[in-house]
């Protein structure tokens, strides 16, 4: 049986703009629970607000993937 997106948690890096943002919005619309990561906190909040307005669940974790400690924090979150 294939799991439904509404039963999944999806982590998206680079979610504040471009394809990451578009991906986050698409998964949010499909009902996935999202963890959004990027360096741009303002952009992350805008995407998170849009997803919440659609009824989605989202957690914002500001992350610079070039910094290993931040990637570890994202994974633990």
N, CA, C and O atoms as a GROMACS GRO file, in nm:
protein
  308
    1UNK      N    1   0.084  -0.118   0.000
    1UNK     CA    2   0.000   0.000   0.000
    1UNK      C    3   0.089   0.125   0.000
    1UNK      O    4   0.180   0.135   0.082
    2UNK      N    5   0.064   0.217  -0.088
    2UNK     CA    6   0.141   0.340  -0.098
    2UNK      C    7   0.094   0.439   0.008
    2UNK      O    8  -0.026   0.464   0.020
    3UNK      N    9   0.189   0.496   0.085
    3UNK     CA   10   0.148   0.593   0.186
    3UNK      C   11   0.094   0.721   0.123
    3UNK      O   12   0.138   0.762   0.016
    4UNK      N   13  -0.001   0.781   0.187
    4UNK     CA   14  -0.058   0.907   0.142
    4UNK      C   15   0.029   1.022   0.191
    4UNK      O   16   0.091   1.012   0.296
    5UNK      N   17   0.034   1.130   0.115
    5UNK     CA   18   0.116   1.243   0.156
    5UNK      C   19   0.072   1.300   0.291
    5UNK      O   20   0.155   1.350   0.367
    6UNK      N   21  -0.056   1.293   0.320
    6UNK     CA   22  -0.103   1.347   0.447
    6UNK      C   23  -0.048   1.270   0.565
    6UNK      O   24  -0.055   1.317   0.679
    7UNK      N   25   0.006   1.152   0.541
    7UNK     CA   26   0.065   1.070   0.647
    7UNK      C   27   0.216   1.087   0.655
    7UNK      O   28   0.281   1.019   0.735
    8UNK      N   29   0.275   1.175   0.574
    8UNK     CA   30   0.420   1.189   0.564
    8UNK      C   31   0.469   1.321   0.621
    8UNK      O   32   0.397   1.421   0.621
    9UNK      N   33   0.592   1.320   0.670
    9UNK     CA   34   0.663   1.442   0.706
    9UNK      C   35   0.769   1.462   0.598
    9UNK      O   36   0.849   1.372   0.571
   10UNK      N   37   0.770   1.580   0.538
   10UNK     CA   38   0.862   1.610   0.430
   10UNK      C   39   0.951   1.727   0.474
   10UNK      O   40   0.900   1.831   0.516
   11UNK      N   41   1.082   1.709   0.463
   11UNK     CA   42   1.179   1.814   0.494
   11UNK      C   43   1.226   1.873   0.363
   11UNK      O   44   1.271   1.801   0.273
   12UNK      N   45   1.217   2.005   0.350
   12UNK     CA   46   1.256   2.073   0.227
   12UNK      C   47   1.358   2.181   0.261
   12UNK      O   48   1.329   2.273   0.336
   13UNK      N   49   1.478   2.167   0.204
   13UNK     CA   50   1.578   2.273   0.220
   13UNK      C   51   1.566   2.369   0.102
   13UNK      O   52   1.520   2.332  -0.006
   14UNK      N   53   1.608   2.492   0.125
   14UNK     CA   54   1.595   2.593   0.021
   14UNK      C   55   1.450   2.632  -0.001
   14UNK      O   56   1.412   2.672  -0.112
   15UNK      N   57   1.369   2.622   0.103
   15UNK     CA   58   1.225   2.639   0.090
   15UNK      C   59   1.179   2.785   0.085
   15UNK      O   60   1.060   2.810   0.068
   16UNK      N   61   1.270   2.880   0.099
   16UNK     CA   62   1.228   3.019   0.103
   16UNK      C   63   1.207   3.082  -0.034
   16UNK      O   64   1.144   3.187  -0.045
   17UNK      N   65   1.258   3.017  -0.140
   17UNK     CA   66   1.243   3.076  -0.273
   17UNK      C   67   1.260   2.969  -0.381
   17UNK      O   68   1.300   2.856  -0.354
   18UNK      N   69   1.230   3.009  -0.503
   18UNK     CA   70   1.253   2.924  -0.619
   18UNK      C   71   1.182   2.790  -0.615
   18UNK      O   72   1.068   2.779  -0.571
   19UNK      N   73   1.253   2.687  -0.661
   19UNK     CA   74   1.194   2.554  -0.670
   19UNK      C   75   1.164   2.497  -0.531
   19UNK      O   76   1.069   2.420  -0.515
   20UNK      N   77   1.245   2.533  -0.431
   20UNK     CA   78   1.218   2.487  -0.295
   20UNK      C   79   1.086   2.541  -0.244
   20UNK      O   80   1.008   2.469  -0.181
   21UNK      N   81   1.061   2.667  -0.270
   21UNK     CA   82   0.934   2.730  -0.230
   21UNK      C   83   0.816   2.663  -0.304
   21UNK      O   84   0.716   2.629  -0.242
   22UNK      N   85   0.831   2.646  -0.434
   22UNK     CA   86   0.725   2.584  -0.514
   22UNK      C   87   0.698   2.441  -0.466
   22UNK      O   88   0.583   2.398  -0.459
   23UNK      N   89   0.804   2.369  -0.433
   23UNK     CA   90   0.789   2.232  -0.384
   23UNK      C   91   0.716   2.231  -0.250
   23UNK      O   92   0.626   2.150  -0.228
   24UNK      N   93   0.754   2.323  -0.161
   24UNK     CA   94   0.689   2.332  -0.031
   24UNK      C   95   0.540   2.360  -0.046
   24UNK      O   96   0.456   2.298   0.019
   25UNK      N   97   0.507   2.455  -0.132
   25UNK     CA   98   0.365   2.488  -0.152
   25UNK      C   99   0.287   2.370  -0.210
   25UNK      O  100   0.173   2.346  -0.171
   26UNK      N  101   0.348   2.297  -0.303
   26UNK     CA  102   0.282   2.182  -0.363
   26UNK      C  103   0.259   2.071  -0.260
   26UNK      O  104   0.150   2.016  -0.251
   27UNK      N  105   0.363   2.039  -0.181
   27UNK     CA  106   0.347   1.937  -0.078
   27UNK      C  107   0.248   1.983   0.029
   27UNK      O  108   0.171   1.902   0.080
   28UNK      N  109   0.252   2.112   0.063
   28UNK     CA  110   0.156   2.165   0.161
   28UNK      C  111   0.014   2.151   0.113
   28UNK      O  112  -0.075   2.113   0.190
   29UNK      N  113  -0.010   2.182  -0.012
   29UNK     CA  114  -0.144   2.170  -0.071
   29UNK      C  115  -0.190   2.024  -0.071
   29UNK      O  116  -0.309   1.996  -0.057
   30UNK      N  117  -0.094   1.931  -0.088
   30UNK     CA  118  -0.126   1.789  -0.090
   30UNK      C  119  -0.148   1.731   0.050
   30UNK      O  120  -0.191   1.616   0.064
   31UNK      N  121  -0.119   1.812   0.153
   31UNK     CA  122  -0.148   1.767   0.289
   31UNK      C  123  -0.032   1.709   0.368
   31UNK      O  124  -0.052   1.661   0.479
   32UNK      N  125   0.089   1.714   0.312
   32UNK     CA  126   0.204   1.664   0.387
   32UNK      C  127   0.235   1.757   0.504
   32UNK      O  128   0.209   1.877   0.496
   33UNK      N  129   0.289   1.701   0.610
   33UNK     CA  130   0.340   1.781   0.721
   33UNK      C  131   0.481   1.822   0.681
   33UNK      O  132   0.562   1.738   0.641
   34UNK      N  133   0.511   1.952   0.691
   34UNK     CA  134   0.636   2.003   0.636
   34UNK      C  135   0.731   2.057   0.741
   34UNK      O  136   0.689   2.117   0.840
   35UNK      N  137   0.858   2.036   0.717
   35UNK     CA  138   0.966   2.102   0.788
   35UNK      C  139   1.041   2.180   0.683
   35UNK      O  140   1.100   2.123   0.591
   36UNK      N  141   1.040   2.312   0.696
   36UNK     CA  142   1.100   2.399   0.596
   36UNK      C  143   1.231   2.456   0.647
   36UNK      O  144   1.238   2.506   0.760
   37UNK      N  145   1.335   2.450   0.564
   37UNK     CA  146   1.467   2.499   0.602
   37UNK      C  147   1.524   2.587   0.492
   37UNK      O  148   1.509   2.558   0.373
   38UNK      N  149   1.590   2.695   0.534
   38UNK     CA  150   1.662   2.785   0.445
   38UNK      C  151   1.730   2.889   0.532
   38UNK      O  152   1.705   2.897   0.652
   39UNK      N  153   1.816   2.969   0.471
   39UNK     CA  154   1.881   3.078   0.546
   39UNK      C  155   1.789   3.198   0.560
   39UNK      O  156   1.800   3.273   0.657
   40UNK      N  157   1.700   3.218   0.465
   40UNK     CA  158   1.614   3.337   0.462
   40UNK      C  159   1.492   3.316   0.552
   40UNK      O  160   1.392   3.257   0.510
   41UNK      N  161   1.501   3.366   0.674
   41UNK     CA  162   1.393   3.345   0.772
   41UNK      C  163   1.264   3.413   0.728
   41UNK      O  164   1.156   3.357   0.744
   42UNK      N  165   1.274   3.532   0.673
   42UNK     CA  166   1.154   3.605   0.628
   42UNK      C  167   1.084   3.526   0.518
   42UNK      O  168   0.962   3.509   0.521
   43UNK      N  169   1.161   3.477   0.422
   43UNK     CA  170   1.103   3.397   0.314
   43UNK      C  171   1.041   3.269   0.366
   43UNK      O  172   0.934   3.229   0.320
   44UNK      N  173   1.106   3.204   0.461
   44UNK     CA  174   1.050   3.082   0.521
   44UNK      C  175   0.916   3.110   0.587
   44UNK      O  176   0.821   3.035   0.570
   45UNK      N  177   0.910   3.220   0.662
   45UNK     CA  178   0.784   3.255   0.730
   45UNK      C  179   0.672   3.282   0.631
   45UNK      O  180   0.557   3.245   0.655
   46UNK      N  181   0.704   3.347   0.520
   46UNK     CA  182   0.603   3.374   0.417
   46UNK      C  183   0.547   3.244   0.360
   46UNK      O  184   0.426   3.229   0.343
   47UNK      N  185   0.636   3.150   0.330
   47UNK     CA  186   0.592   3.021   0.276
   47UNK      C  187   0.511   2.946   0.382
   47UNK      O  188   0.406   2.889   0.351
   48UNK      N  189   0.559   2.946   0.505
   48UNK     CA  190   0.489   2.877   0.613
   48UNK      C  191   0.349   2.936   0.633
   48UNK      O  192   0.253   2.862   0.652
   49UNK      N  193   0.339   3.067   0.629
   49UNK     CA  194   0.208   3.132   0.644
   49UNK      C  195   0.113   3.090   0.532
   49UNK      O  196  -0.004   3.063   0.556
   50UNK      N  197   0.164   3.085   0.409
   50UNK     CA  198   0.081   3.044   0.295
   50UNK      C  199   0.032   2.901   0.312
   50UNK      O  200  -0.083   2.870   0.282
   51UNK      N  201   0.120   2.814   0.362
   51UNK     CA  202   0.081   2.674   0.382
   51UNK      C  203  -0.020   2.662   0.495
   51UNK      O  204  -0.116   2.586   0.485
   52UNK      N  205   0.001   2.736   0.602
   52UNK     CA  206  -0.096   2.735   0.713
   52UNK      C  207  -0.231   2.788   0.668
   52UNK      O  208  -0.335   2.738   0.711
   53UNK      N  209  -0.230   2.889   0.582
   53UNK     CA  210  -0.356   2.943   0.528
   53UNK      C  211  -0.433   2.838   0.448
   53UNK      O  212  -0.555   2.845   0.437
   54UNK      N  213  -0.360   2.739   0.392
   54UNK     CA  214  -0.423   2.629   0.318
   54UNK      C  215  -0.465   2.517   0.414
   54UNK      O  216  -0.521   2.416   0.371
   55UNK      N  217  -0.437   2.535   0.543
   55UNK     CA  218  -0.472   2.432   0.640
   55UNK      C  219  -0.360   2.334   0.669
   55UNK      O  220  -0.382   2.232   0.735
   56UNK      N  221  -0.241   2.362   0.619
   56UNK     CA  222  -0.129   2.269   0.636
   56UNK      C  223  -0.056   2.286   0.768
   56UNK      O  224  -0.069   2.387   0.836
   57UNK      N  225   0.021   2.183   0.801
   57UNK     CA  226   0.106   2.185   0.919
   57UNK      C  227   0.250   2.207   0.875
   57UNK      O  228   0.298   2.140   0.783
   58UNK      N  229   0.318   2.301   0.940
   58UNK     CA  230   0.454   2.335   0.897
   58UNK      C  231   0.537   2.381   1.015
   58UNK      O  232   0.489   2.450   1.105
   59UNK      N  233   0.663   2.341   1.013
   59UNK     CA  234   0.762   2.382   1.111
   59UNK      C  235   0.874   2.450   1.035
   59UNK      O  236   0.923   2.397   0.936
   60UNK      N  237   0.916   2.567   1.082
   60UNK     CA  238   1.023   2.643   1.019
   60UNK      C  239   1.151   2.625   1.101
   60UNK      O  240   1.152   2.646   1.222
   61UNK      N  241   1.259   2.585   1.033
   61UNK     CA  242   1.388   2.567   1.098
   61UNK      C  243   1.493   2.641   1.015
   61UNK      O  244   1.544   2.586   0.918
   62UNK      N  245   1.527   2.766   1.054
   62UNK     CA  246   1.630   2.838   0.979
   62UNK      C  247   1.759   2.756   0.977
   62UNK      O  248   1.810   2.715   1.082
   63UNK      N  249   1.812   2.733   0.857
   63UNK     CA  250   1.927   2.644   0.842
   63UNK      C  251   2.015   2.688   0.725
   63UNK      O  252   1.965   2.719   0.617
   64UNK      N  253   2.145   2.691   0.749
   64UNK     CA  254   2.243   2.708   0.642
   64UNK      C  255   2.306   2.571   0.622
   64UNK      O  256   2.382   2.526   0.708
   65UNK      N  257   2.276   2.504   0.512
   65UNK     CA  258   2.324   2.368   0.491
   65UNK      C  259   2.476   2.359   0.472
   65UNK      O  260   2.531   2.249   0.468
   66UNK      N  261   2.543   2.472   0.461
   66UNK     CA  262   2.689   2.474   0.455
   66UNK      C  263   2.750   2.461   0.596
   66UNK      O  264   2.870   2.441   0.610
   67UNK      N  265   2.666   2.472   0.698
   67UNK     CA  266   2.710   2.463   0.837
   67UNK      C  267   2.661   2.332   0.896
   67UNK      O  268   2.542   2.316   0.925
   68UNK      N  269   2.753   2.236   0.915
   68UNK     CA  270   2.716   2.101   0.959
   68UNK      C  271   2.635   2.102   1.089
   68UNK      O  272   2.540   2.024   1.102
   69UNK      N  273   2.671   2.186   1.184
   69UNK     CA  274   2.597   2.191   1.311
   69UNK      C  275   2.451   2.228   1.288
   69UNK      O  276   2.362   2.178   1.358
   70UNK      N  277   2.426   2.316   1.193
   70UNK     CA  278   2.288   2.355   1.163
   70UNK      C  279   2.211   2.241   1.095
   70UNK      O  280   2.092   2.223   1.119
   71UNK      N  281   2.280   2.165   1.011
   71UNK     CA  282   2.216   2.050   0.946
   71UNK      C  283   2.182   1.944   1.051
   71UNK      O  284   2.074   1.884   1.046
   72UNK      N  285   2.272   1.922   1.145
   72UNK     CA  286   2.243   1.828   1.254
   72UNK      C  287   2.124   1.874   1.337
   72UNK      O  288   2.038   1.793   1.374
   73UNK      N  289   2.118   2.005   1.366
   73UNK     CA  290   2.004   2.060   1.441
   73UNK      C  291   1.874   2.038   1.364
   73UNK      O  292   1.772   2.002   1.423
   74UNK      N  293   1.877   2.060   1.233
   74UNK     CA  294   1.760   2.037   1.150
   74UNK      C  295   1.716   1.891   1.161
   74UNK      O  296   1.597   1.863   1.179
   75UNK      N  297   1.810   1.799   1.149
   75UNK     CA  298   1.777   1.656   1.157
   75UNK      C  299   1.718   1.619   1.293
   75UNK      O  300   1.623   1.542   1.300
   76UNK      N  301   1.774   1.673   1.398
   76UNK     CA  302   1.724   1.641   1.532
   76UNK      C  303   1.587   1.703   1.558
   76UNK      O  304   1.505   1.648   1.632
   77UNK      N  305   1.563   1.819   1.497
   77UNK     CA  306   1.434   1.886   1.514
   77UNK      C  307   1.325   1.802   1.451
   77UNK      O  308   1.208   1.840   1.455
   0.00000   0.00000   0.00000
